[in-house]
Amino acid sequence: MNGVSPSREKVSPEAPYFFVTASGAQAIRKFQYSGQDNSLLYKYILSPLAQYFVDNWTPRTVAPNTITVLGLVLMFLSYAIQYCFAPTMVATPETPGWIHLFHGIAMLIYQTLDNMDGKQARRTSSSSPVGQLVDHGCDSINSMFGSAGWILGMALIPSDDKLVSWMVVFIPLAIFFSTTMEEYFTGSLRLPAFNGPNEGLLGGALLSFSAWYLGPHTWQQRQAWTANLFSWYHPKGLRLLELLFLVGAPVFLLEIVRTNVRLCQQYGTRRVLQVFSPFLCLASCTLVIGFIDCDVFLRVPRTLLHLICALFVEMTTHLMFSHMTKQPYYGFRWTLLPLLFLTTAVGTGKMQASASTDLFLFAYAAAAITWTVTKIAVVLHEFCYILQIWCFDITTPRITSDTKQS
């Protein structure tokens, strides 16, 4: 069931919506979620665990969206704690180890709650596009929280390890965006046998636990047995974190490539590139700025991270919005224009002053966050109005003028 009563079909399509069109409102009422998770970890461990907590510990009056947001709040708390102890995202001997333990526990709890929300929605017959949008938005934000914790957990110095730090941030985002794009085109969310929400989050939690137990600088130790094979890279061989990337990154990158190739074959390269281009722009511009202005990751790493998060959440939630409303998704995102301007200015040497760059990034991040939060709030309000439901309440009927007329 999708939780939409017959009376909701009578809501006038001419209602004054800002983002949703009349045809989009009709599509929202007819939307049905379709998905499949092929992970063995999910099938035999994570899903039964989430079902147990839903059946035995979760009251029927709790809204699924409340469960979703609760997990995100816990991850935000972990991020805030890390921000207090390591504002520059650089682990020092004074950085307490328990923050890595807390981050790992928070990730596992978030993963469990993320699996519980859908089961609670089916249990209470309250599944709706609102829940899909909330769940997707929280997952996209959490991708950034996770990456920030991993950078700290591996004792990376963003200003020195620019490429590795960039990969820690953008590989999870690329996986997430590719999966969302596939759902946009095919109408179904298909997760492979090895995927980010299951194995990825578990691996990230284990990484945080290792940083707590062994210390984050363990990942910086060079492995002497790799010196002969990788002497061209470094005379002392690879660091442990580089070995991790050498083994793990190809697995996820291969899945990203396979997804995009499959979509190009089915829907055309031009159409797929049009949808994928905003993410390519975000990733490439960030990489260019980081390599030209090397100290930007040292001066304002979290400002840049917040900017990336806001821009990514905006484009992914809009892609999901377009999927549910059947409205077109345009590759041109005006929110990326300042980033293109900054990249051009830094690349041509017209913005060399560090203070100017930092001020621009701060203002840009603040504006992007404000716009993204406002946009999501308005879209959720419109979805709730169209479906005549509440976002965080599944027990109180929503009384509107349309309900009274029906």
C-alpha positions as CSV (number, residue, x, y, z in Angstrom):
1,M,0.0,0.0,0.0
2,N,1.1,3.5,-0.6
3,G,-0.8,5.0,2.3
4,V,-2.9,7.4,0.1
5,S,-6.6,7.3,0.7
6,P,-9.2,7.6,-2.1
7,S,-10.3,11.0,-0.8
8,R,-6.9,12.4,-1.5
9,E,-7.5,11.8,-5.3
10,K,-10.0,14.7,-5.1
11,V,-7.3,17.4,-4.3
12,S,-7.5,20.0,-7.0
13,P,-4.5,19.8,-9.4
14,E,-4.7,23.6,-9.8
15,A,-3.5,24.2,-6.2
16,P,-0.8,26.9,-6.0
17,Y,2.4,24.8,-5.9
18,F,5.8,26.3,-6.4
19,F,7.8,23.3,-7.5
20,V,5.2,20.7,-8.3
21,T,3.2,21.0,-11.5
22,A,-0.4,19.8,-12.0
23,S,0.8,16.7,-13.8
24,G,3.4,16.2,-11.2
25,A,0.8,16.2,-8.5
26,Q,-1.1,13.5,-10.3
27,A,2.1,11.5,-10.7
28,I,2.9,11.8,-6.9
29,R,-0.5,10.3,-6.0
30,K,0.1,7.3,-8.3
31,F,3.8,6.8,-7.3
32,Q,4.7,3.3,-6.2
33,Y,8.2,2.5,-4.9
34,S,10.0,-0.3,-6.6
35,G,13.4,-1.7,-5.5
36,Q,15.5,-4.7,-4.9
37,D,18.6,-5.2,-2.6
38,N,20.8,-8.1,-3.7
39,S,23.2,-7.8,-0.8
40,L,23.6,-11.1,1.1
41,L,24.6,-9.0,4.2
42,Y,21.2,-7.2,4.0
43,K,19.2,-10.3,3.3
44,Y,20.5,-12.5,6.1
45,I,21.6,-10.0,8.8
46,L,20.6,-6.4,8.4
47,S,17.1,-6.8,7.2
48,P,16.1,-9.4,9.9
49,L,17.7,-7.2,12.5
50,A,15.8,-4.2,11.4
51,Q,12.6,-6.2,11.2
52,Y,13.1,-7.4,14.8
53,F,13.5,-3.9,16.1
54,V,10.4,-2.8,14.2
55,D,8.2,-5.6,15.4
56,N,9.4,-5.7,19.0
57,W,10.6,-2.2,19.9
58,T,8.8,0.3,17.7
59,P,5.3,1.6,18.5
60,R,2.9,1.8,15.6
61,T,2.4,5.5,16.3
62,V,6.0,6.3,15.3
63,A,6.2,7.8,11.9
64,P,8.8,6.2,9.5
65,N,10.2,9.7,8.8
66,T,10.9,10.2,12.5
67,I,13.0,7.0,12.5
68,T,14.9,8.3,9.4
69,V,15.6,11.7,10.8
70,L,16.6,10.3,14.2
71,G,19.4,8.4,12.6
72,L,20.6,11.6,10.8
73,V,20.5,13.5,14.0
74,L,22.8,11.0,15.6
75,M,25.2,11.2,12.7
76,F,25.1,15.0,12.9
77,L,25.9,14.8,16.6
78,S,29.0,12.7,15.7
79,Y,30.0,15.2,13.1
80,A,29.6,18.1,15.6
81,I,31.8,16.3,18.1
82,Q,34.5,15.8,15.5
83,Y,34.2,19.4,14.5
84,C,34.8,20.5,18.1
85,F,37.9,18.3,18.6
86,A,39.3,18.6,15.0
87,P,38.0,21.7,13.3
88,T,40.6,21.5,10.5
89,M,39.8,17.8,9.9
90,V,43.4,16.8,10.9
91,A,43.9,14.2,13.6
92,T,46.5,15.1,16.2
93,P,47.9,13.2,19.3
94,E,45.5,15.4,21.4
95,T,42.4,14.2,19.4
96,P,40.5,11.8,21.7
97,G,40.1,8.3,20.3
98,W,36.5,7.9,21.6
99,I,35.2,10.2,18.9
100,H,36.1,7.5,16.4
101,L,34.3,4.9,18.5
102,F,31.2,7.1,18.7
103,H,31.3,7.7,14.9
104,G,31.4,4.0,14.2
105,I,28.5,3.3,16.5
106,A,26.5,6.1,15.1
107,M,27.0,4.7,11.6
108,L,25.8,1.3,12.6
109,I,22.8,2.8,14.3
110,Y,22.0,5.0,11.3
111,Q,22.2,1.9,9.0
112,T,19.8,0.0,11.2
113,L,17.3,2.9,11.5
114,D,17.6,3.5,7.7
115,N,16.5,-0.1,7.2
116,M,13.8,0.2,9.8
117,D,11.9,3.2,8.3
118,G,10.7,1.3,5.2
119,K,9.6,-1.7,7.3
120,Q,7.7,0.6,9.7
121,A,6.1,2.3,6.7
122,R,4.8,-1.0,5.3
123,R,3.8,-2.2,8.8
124,T,1.7,1.0,9.3
125,S,0.6,1.3,5.7
126,S,2.1,4.8,5.6
127,S,4.5,4.5,2.7
128,S,4.5,7.6,0.5
129,P,6.7,9.7,-1.8
130,V,7.3,12.0,1.3
131,G,9.1,9.1,3.0
132,Q,11.1,8.4,-0.1
133,L,12.2,12.0,-0.4
134,V,13.1,12.2,3.3
135,D,15.0,9.0,3.2
136,H,16.9,10.0,0.1
137,G,17.7,13.4,1.5
138,C,19.0,12.0,4.8
139,D,21.2,9.4,2.9
140,S,22.7,12.1,0.7
141,I,23.6,14.2,3.8
142,N,25.0,11.2,5.6
143,S,27.3,10.4,2.8
144,M,29.2,13.6,3.6
145,F,29.1,13.0,7.4
146,G,30.6,9.5,6.8
147,S,33.4,10.9,4.5
148,A,34.4,13.5,7.1
149,G,34.7,10.9,9.8
150,W,36.9,8.6,7.5
151,I,39.2,11.5,6.6
152,L,39.8,12.0,10.4
153,G,39.9,8.3,11.1
154,M,42.8,7.7,8.6
155,A,44.7,10.8,9.8
156,L,44.6,12.3,6.4
157,I,45.8,15.9,6.0
158,P,43.5,17.3,3.3
159,S,46.0,19.9,2.2
160,D,48.7,17.3,1.7
161,D,46.6,14.2,0.7
162,K,44.5,16.2,-1.8
163,L,43.7,13.4,-4.2
164,V,43.1,10.7,-1.5
165,S,40.8,13.1,0.5
166,W,39.0,14.0,-2.7
167,M,38.4,10.3,-3.4
168,V,37.2,9.7,0.2
169,V,34.5,12.3,-0.4
170,F,33.5,11.7,-4.0
171,I,33.6,8.0,-4.4
172,P,30.7,7.5,-2.0
173,L,28.9,10.4,-3.6
174,A,29.5,9.0,-7.1
175,I,28.0,5.7,-6.0
176,F,25.0,7.4,-4.5
177,F,24.4,9.6,-7.5
178,S,24.7,6.7,-10.0
179,T,22.2,4.6,-8.0
180,T,19.8,7.5,-7.9
181,M,20.2,8.2,-11.6
182,E,19.5,4.5,-12.4
183,E,16.3,4.8,-10.3
184,Y,15.4,8.0,-12.2
185,F,15.7,6.2,-15.6
186,T,14.4,2.8,-14.8
187,G,11.9,3.6,-12.1
188,S,13.4,1.0,-9.8
189,L,16.1,1.1,-7.2
190,R,18.4,-1.9,-7.7
191,L,21.3,-2.4,-5.3
192,P,24.0,-4.8,-6.3
193,A,25.4,-7.7,-4.2
194,F,28.1,-5.3,-2.8
195,N,26.8,-1.8,-2.2
196,G,27.3,1.4,-0.3
197,P,24.2,1.3,2.1
198,N,25.1,-2.1,3.4
199,E,28.7,-3.2,2.9
200,G,30.0,0.4,2.5
201,L,28.6,1.7,5.8
202,L,29.7,-1.5,7.6
203,G,33.2,-1.1,6.2
204,G,33.2,2.6,7.2
205,A,32.1,1.7,10.7
206,L,34.9,-0.8,11.0
207,L,37.4,1.8,9.8
208,S,36.3,4.1,12.6
209,F,36.6,1.3,15.1
210,S,40.1,0.6,13.9
211,A,41.0,4.3,14.4
212,W,39.7,4.1,18.0
213,Y,41.4,0.8,18.8
214,L,44.7,1.2,16.9
215,G,44.9,4.9,16.4
216,P,44.2,6.8,13.2
217,H,47.9,7.1,12.3
218,T,48.0,3.3,11.9
219,W,46.6,4.0,8.4
220,Q,49.6,6.2,7.6
221,Q,52.1,3.4,8.2
222,R,54.0,2.3,5.1
223,Q,54.1,-1.4,4.2
224,A,57.7,-2.4,3.5
225,W,56.6,-5.5,1.5
226,T,55.1,-3.2,-1.1
227,A,58.4,-1.2,-1.6
228,N,59.7,-3.3,-4.6
229,L,56.4,-3.3,-6.5
230,F,55.6,0.4,-5.9
231,S,59.1,1.9,-5.6
232,W,58.1,4.2,-8.5
233,Y,55.4,5.7,-6.2
234,H,57.4,5.9,-3.0
235,P,60.7,4.3,-2.0
236,K,59.2,2.9,1.2
237,G,56.1,1.5,-0.4
238,L,52.4,2.2,0.0
239,R,50.6,3.4,3.1
240,L,48.0,1.1,4.6
241,L,45.2,3.5,3.6
242,E,46.6,3.5,0.0
243,L,46.4,-0.3,0.0
244,L,42.8,0.0,1.2
245,F,42.0,2.2,-1.8
246,L,43.9,0.0,-4.2
247,V,41.7,-3.0,-3.2
248,G,38.4,-1.3,-2.5
249,A,38.1,1.6,-4.9
250,P,38.1,-0.6,-8.1
251,V,35.1,-2.6,-6.8
252,F,33.0,0.5,-6.4
253,L,34.3,2.3,-9.5
254,L,33.6,-0.8,-11.6
255,E,30.0,-0.7,-10.4
256,I,29.7,3.0,-11.2
257,V,31.0,2.4,-14.7
258,R,28.8,-0.6,-15.3
259,T,25.7,1.4,-14.2
260,N,26.5,4.3,-16.4
261,V,27.4,2.1,-19.4
262,R,24.1,0.1,-19.0
263,L,22.1,3.3,-18.8
264,C,23.9,4.8,-21.9
265,Q,23.0,1.6,-23.9
266,Q,19.4,1.7,-22.9
267,Y,18.6,5.5,-22.8
268,G,21.3,7.1,-24.9
269,T,24.7,8.6,-24.0
270,R,23.5,12.2,-24.5
271,R,20.6,11.8,-22.2
272,V,22.6,10.1,-19.5
273,L,25.4,12.7,-19.7
274,Q,22.8,15.5,-19.4
275,V,21.7,14.0,-16.0
276,F,25.2,13.1,-14.8
277,S,26.8,16.4,-15.9
278,P,26.0,18.3,-12.6
279,F,27.8,15.8,-10.5
280,L,30.8,15.7,-12.9
281,C,30.9,19.5,-12.7
282,L,30.9,19.4,-8.9
283,A,33.6,16.8,-8.7
284,S,35.9,18.2,-11.3
285,C,35.7,21.8,-10.1
286,T,36.4,20.8,-6.6
287,L,39.4,18.8,-7.7
288,V,40.8,21.7,-9.8
289,I,40.4,24.2,-7.0
290,G,42.1,21.9,-4.6
291,F,45.1,21.3,-6.8
292,I,45.6,24.9,-7.9
293,D,44.9,26.5,-4.5
294,C,46.5,23.7,-2.4
295,D,46.0,25.5,0.9
296,V,42.3,25.8,0.6
297,F,41.9,22.3,2.2
298,L,44.1,23.5,5.1
299,R,42.4,26.9,5.6
300,V,38.7,26.1,5.3
301,P,38.3,22.3,4.8
302,R,34.9,22.2,6.5
303,T,33.5,25.2,4.6
304,L,34.4,23.4,1.4
305,L,32.9,20.2,2.7
306,H,29.7,22.0,3.6
307,L,29.5,23.6,0.2
308,I,29.9,20.2,-1.5
309,C,27.3,18.7,0.7
310,A,24.7,21.4,0.0
311,L,25.2,21.3,-3.7
312,F,25.2,17.5,-3.8
313,V,22.0,17.2,-1.7
314,E,20.3,19.8,-3.9
315,M,21.0,17.9,-7.1
316,T,20.2,14.4,-5.8
317,T,17.0,15.3,-4.1
318,H,15.9,17.2,-7.2
319,L,16.7,14.1,-9.2
320,M,14.5,12.0,-6.9
321,F,11.8,14.7,-7.1
322,S,11.8,14.5,-10.9
323,H,11.6,10.7,-10.7
324,M,8.5,10.8,-8.5
325,T,6.7,13.7,-10.2
326,K,7.7,12.6,-13.8
327,Q,9.0,16.2,-14.3
328,P,12.1,16.7,-16.4
329,Y,15.5,16.9,-14.8
330,Y,17.6,19.5,-16.4
331,G,21.4,19.1,-16.4
332,F,21.9,22.9,-16.0
333,R,21.9,23.7,-12.2
334,W,22.2,27.4,-11.5
335,T,23.5,26.6,-8.1
336,L,26.7,25.4,-9.8
337,L,27.4,28.7,-11.6
338,P,29.3,30.3,-8.7
339,L,31.5,27.2,-8.5
340,L,32.3,27.4,-12.2
341,F,33.1,31.1,-11.7
342,L,35.4,30.3,-8.8
343,T,37.1,27.5,-10.7
344,T,37.7,29.8,-13.7
345,A,39.0,32.6,-11.5
346,V,41.4,30.4,-9.5
347,G,42.5,28.6,-12.7
348,T,43.3,31.9,-14.6
349,G,45.0,33.4,-11.5
350,K,42.5,36.2,-11.1
351,M,41.6,35.1,-7.6
352,Q,44.9,34.5,-5.8
353,A,44.2,36.1,-2.5
354,S,43.5,33.5,0.1
355,A,41.1,35.7,2.0
356,S,39.1,36.5,-1.1
357,T,38.7,32.8,-1.9
358,D,37.8,31.9,1.7
359,L,35.2,34.6,1.9
360,F,33.7,33.6,-1.4
361,L,33.5,29.9,-0.3
362,F,31.9,30.9,3.0
363,A,29.2,33.1,1.4
364,Y,28.6,30.5,-1.3
365,A,28.2,27.7,1.2
366,A,25.9,29.7,3.4
367,A,23.7,30.6,0.4
368,A,23.7,27.0,-1.0
369,I,22.7,25.6,2.4
370,T,19.9,28.1,2.9
371,W,18.6,27.5,-0.6
372,T,18.7,23.7,-0.3
373,V,17.0,23.6,3.1
374,T,14.3,26.0,2.0
375,K,13.7,24.1,-1.2
376,I,13.4,20.7,0.5
377,A,11.1,22.2,3.1
378,V,8.8,23.7,0.5
379,V,8.8,20.4,-1.6
380,L,7.9,18.4,1.5
381,H,5.1,20.8,2.3
382,E,3.7,20.5,-1.2
383,F,4.0,16.7,-1.2
384,C,2.2,16.5,2.2
385,Y,-0.5,18.8,1.0
386,I,-1.1,16.9,-2.2
387,L,-1.3,13.6,-0.4
388,Q,-3.0,15.1,2.6
389,I,-0.7,13.6,5.2
390,W,1.8,14.9,7.8
391,C,5.5,14.3,7.5
392,F,6.2,13.2,11.1
393,D,2.7,12.2,12.2
394,I,0.8,9.1,11.0
395,T,-2.0,9.1,13.6
396,T,-3.5,12.6,13.2
397,P,-5.7,13.1,10.1
398,R,-4.8,16.2,8.0
399,I,-7.9,18.4,7.7
400,T,-7.8,20.8,4.7
401,S,-10.3,22.6,2.7
402,D,-10.1,19.9,0.1
403,T,-10.8,17.2,2.7
404,K,-13.9,19.1,3.9
405,Q,-15.2,19.5,0.4
406,S,-14.8,15.8,-0.3
